[in-house]
Amino acid sequence: MSADTIYAIPIKAIDAFNKALDGESERGRVLVASMWVDLFLTCRLKNEFGKGNKTARKSLFSPEGPFSSLSAKIDAAFCAGWISADLHHDLHALRKIRNDCAHDLSFAGLNDKTLSKRLATFKTPHRQFHDWGALKAASTANRSVIIYSGERPTEATGDLDFTVPGNFAFRLAIPVLLTVLISQLQIPFVVDDEGHIVNTKLADYMKDAEPDGPATGSQPFRSE
């Protein structure tokens, strides 16, 4: 990449990501999502640090460079003011889940109680799911189960230990997290064979003190 080149991502890659997410195991979904987070952060960093010469730019991402790890890229984006505190928290939480998947041969799956609780601490999904992490469960006198948020229902007779299953939570959270990430990073996407580039923007209801900047299009990651 020359110093005056814009590092952009083909918009067709979004469909490839969504298809890959469908076909992967739970471990694979975490690793694929983490790879995309890394790609988007790298894209913004390469565009931000695009001067100097090829050798100097390459050294930034070398094993000894300041942007060698996903953790460093997340912190750099946060300290540069590109991403919000909530997204910074969630990206590190995803990174920790990725580490569990990559290094634990006995990985029990996303429905593991510890991972389910970690996913429930995500903050970014609140932009689309108001009750994210706030759902509770209670039993009733007739042995029914009530799932609720807010005040405890009057018919509840006992509290139950309840966390949204991690695999389901992950599938809901990741599209929101990635959509917000590419919006805040203002990732450029190539939309045709002629090389035209656009940025995406969030739907109005998902905006929360988004940085100003030129943006067109709509959220490219589906939410199921």
N, C-alpha and C positions, 0 to 999 in steps of 0.2 A: 504494500500500500504506500503510495507516495504521500508527501506531506499535505497535498491539496485534495486528496481523495476522501469522499464521504463513505464511511463504512456503513452499509445498509444490509437489510435482511430481505430476501424474496418473500412476498406476501403469501406465495403458494406454500411456504414452509409451515404456515399455521395449520393448514389442513393435514399436512404430514404429521405434525405434532399431535393433533387431535386423534388421528387414526392410530398413531403409536400408543397413545395413552389407553385407547380401547383394547388393544391387543396384548398389552403387557401384563405380567404378574403384578402383585402388589409391590414387591420389591422393585420391579422394573419401572413401575409408574413413578415411584419416588426418585429413582435415579434419572429417568428421562426429564421429569419436571425440574430437578436440580440442574441438569445440563442446560436447560433453556434459561434458567435464571442466570447461570454463569455466562451464557452467550449474550444475553441482553446487557448485563453489566459490562462485559468486555467490549461490546459494541459502543456503549457510551464512553467508556474510558479511552478507546482507540480514537474516537472522534474528538475527545477533549484534549488528548495528548498526541496530536497529529503532526506536530512540527519537529524540529531537530532533524535527525537523519534516521535511516532504517535501522542501523545498529543500535542507536540509543533507544528508539521506540521498542525494538524487540526486547531489549534488556529489562524493560519495565515488567514484562510478563514471563521472564525467565524464572527458573526455580529459586534464584536468589533475589529476584526483583520484588518491588513493593506490591505488585498486583499478582503475585504468584498463586495465591490461594483464594478460594471462594470467600472465606471469612474476611480477608483483606479487601476484596472488591466490594463486599457489602458495607464495610465500615467506611471505605473511601467514598462511596456514593452517599452515605448518610452525612458524613462530615463535610462533603462538598455542597450539601443542601439539595441534592437531586431527589432524594426519597424521604418520605415522612418517617416519624418515629415509630408509628404502628407498623409500617412496611418493614422497617429495619428489624423490629422485633420478630416479625413473622419469617423473614428470610433466614434469620439465624436459627429459628425453631425448625424450619425445613432443613437447614444444613445439618442440624443435630440428628434429625430423623434419617437423613441420607447417610450419615455416619453409622447409625445403627444398622441400616440395611446393608451397607457396603462391608462392614467389618465384623458383623455378628453372624456366624454360621448357623446359629440357632434362632435366627430372626423369626419371631412368632406371627408376623403379619401385622397389618395396621389396626386390626381389632384388638390387639394387645391393650390391656387396660392403661398402661403407662403412656403408650403412644396415642391412644384415644384422648386421654386427658391433655396431652401436650397439644394436640390438634384443636381441642376446645379452647385453648388459650390464644389462638390466632385472633388478631384484631381486625385485619383488613376485610374479612368476610362480612363484618357488620355493615359495610356499605351496601350489600345486597340482601343479607339475611339479618334482620333486626335482632332476632333472638339468639344469635350465634353464641354458643357457650353458656347460655342462660336457661336452657330447658331443664326442667326438673320432673321428677316422677313421684307419684304418691299412690297409695292403695286406698281402697274404700271398704266400707263395711260389707259389701256384697262381693268382695275379692276382685273387683275391677281395678285396672291401672289407669291413672290419669297422667298424661304428659302435659305440662303447663309451663308458663313463664310468668313472672310478676308475682302477685299475691297468691298465697296457697288457697286452693278451692275449699269452700266450706265443707264439702262432702268428703274431703280427704281425712283418713283416720291414721295414716302412718306414712312416713317418708321412705322412699326407696333410693338405693344407690343407682344413679342413672347417668350415663354419658353416651352421647351419640356415637354409634360404632365408627371406629377410625377410618375404615375403608370408605364408608359413605361420606363422612366428613371431608376426607381428602378429595374425593371427586367433586364435591361442592366448592371447596375452598380454593383449589389450585387455579381454576379458570379466573376467579376474581382476583387472586393475588397476582397472576401474570398480567392480566389486563391493566391493573393499577400500576404495576411495575413499568410496563412499556409506555404508559401515558406519562408517568412522572419522569422517566428517563428520556422521553421524547425520542423514542427509537424510530429511525427512518426505515420505511419499507419500500422496496421496489415493487411496483404494481403492474408493470407490463414489460414487454420485450424491448421497448425503446428506452428503458431505464428511468421512467418517471418515478419520483419519490414523494411519498406523503408520510405524515405522522398521524397517529390515531388519537382519538379523544374519548374520554369517558362519557357515558350517558349522564345526563344532568343529575339524576337521582343518586349517582355514585360519587359525585364530586365532593371533595372535602378539602378545601383550601389548596386546590391543585395549582401548580406553578403556571404562570401565564406563558403563552408561546403559541406560534402558529400550529394549528392542528386541523386535520380533516379526517373524515371517515367515522367508523364506529368501532365498538369493542370487537376484537377479532377472535377472542377465545370464547367458546360456547360454555354455558353453564347448564348442567343437567340436574 
